[in-house]
């Protein structure tokens, strides 16, 4: 059974960099059948796609975040990573990693999510 | 970017009811649409992909329809465990976008 687990600091100061890791178990992050994505959800609000990465390293980002976001893969550790630079309070959210099924471009497996709060 | 508009934003229903949620895309997306269910404090769960295909393990009381710009999620014989928030997502092209959500409550 595929499992995804987000990890990283729960508190980040304004103007600093938010860094999260998604560890995938029960499946390979190098599969050509899937992308690996990040989605976030501010408290009490809806879902926002942050970006996705394909096994070959091709990345796709939300236009509103593109200048501040980097997503990468570490195939040796079966992990995906998310970095968001120059964070503000507006970046406070639950961050989810998820597998994106290439055939239908839908998120079929999700991590449990991790809350990141931006505050001094 | 393709904008996704869900309606209603909330709906009150009772066990046994039929609930219909609509999602409209700002441009045609063929059948590239997914529906998710999210319960408080939990990650979203995929219900429907490609507009009308039921994800494995999802009860058959859930169904999806539509193509182009207008889509519908129908829940027949609403059960207690179905009270949740539902989101649509266009799967046609990057950037991927979600609807604003529809909360189904008692």
Interface residues (C-beta under 8 A of the other chain):
Chain A: X37 X46 X47 X48 X49 X52 X60 X61 X62 X63 X96 X98 X101 X104 X105 X106 X107 X108 X110 X111 X112 X113
Chain B: X1 X32 X34 X36 X38 X42 X43 X44 X45 X46 X49 X50 X53 X55 X87 X89 X91 X92 X94 X95 X96 X97 X98 X99 X100 X101
